[in-house]
């Protein structure tokens, strides 16, 4: 018999809180074990008794109330959860999550969990569009919090716009999809390179590029979701490391190359998304180079080609590369795939809006060894990551 999944439904103080009765009822009827955690404000919109009856479990509201099921309540709930759903997620609660505050039971549970957290924002349009709220949402996404986009329509304040709670059907489907995600990488080790490299000129200057690491980190999260052990070799980024990823931080291409060679034999799948500098300064000045009249000339040395080196070492590994191009996308990508002995290559055209560095989306083409090209529309980097792993060579993953 399949073990029941534990869904923690966190309800905050928005008018849409009453809709959670339908969600809790549906989850319970479909075999999920539902634990409801409410903020004090949420209890003003819907009675805990209603949700207790629908979930067949006590509704948790008080940080200091004792329950026989858990020795330490907030830790017990956090550890038992297979997913935590915050719906409605108010602007106030999103701000608390972003800051890591833990001043009530629900915020403490969120801070203590290692389970996926799914937020469904619901608020007035002006509150949603406020730069502070948008910045909080962006920061939480970068840390791996999952979001369902708010719907548009009539709001409680009487205006029409974006900010309505998504339909319960949509929230339920997102929960189901996350909990029933593929585990096709169980027992596999995935090595991922991500971010830029920094090539030092002197103690204060270096050569780098515009990569943020978002694509690589999205791939790491997807591989973890599918059950893989993930070795993440990352250049400098401001992103939060996905929970359960084994992180190896580097700065230069030489450092990244050394770590990749060291880890390569452990890997079943390698996805090289890092934007590695092709060149580094030929010599490093241990003193800051002072400004003088005239131009400064830098001599550059060729960096090791990490992906080509791994291609030469490849035995059982599936090797996937990335190509960022500004012209002749498919032709250049095919040459790179053959030269570096890749199983397939993900190419993106940096001239297209919504693709490449520093944005939340990507527009990619997957090029395979048999000549097949799969063109993808603009989509989130998380969605691109899912398609990349869905496109692994049939049969090789299961070996």
Secondary structure, 3 states (H helix, E strand, C coil): CCCCCEEEEEECCCHHHHHHHHHHHHHHHCCCEEEEEECCCHHHCCCHHHHHHHHCCCCECCCCCCCCCCCCHHHHHHHHCCEEEEEEECHHHHHHHHHCCCCCHHHHHHHHCCCEEEEEECCCHHHHHCHHHHHHHHHHHHCCCEEECCEEEECCCCCEEEEECCCHHHHHHHHHHHHCCCCCCCCCEEEEEECECCEEEECCEEECCCCCCHHHHHHHHHHHHCCCEEEEEECCCCCCCCCCCEEEECCCHHHHHHHHHHHHCCCCEEEECCECCCEEECCCCCCCCCCCCCCCCCCEEECCCHHHHHHHHCCCCEEEEEEEECCCHHHHHHHHHHHCCCCEEEEEECCCCCCCCCCCEECEEEEECCCCEEECCCEEHHHHHHHHHHCCCCCCCCC
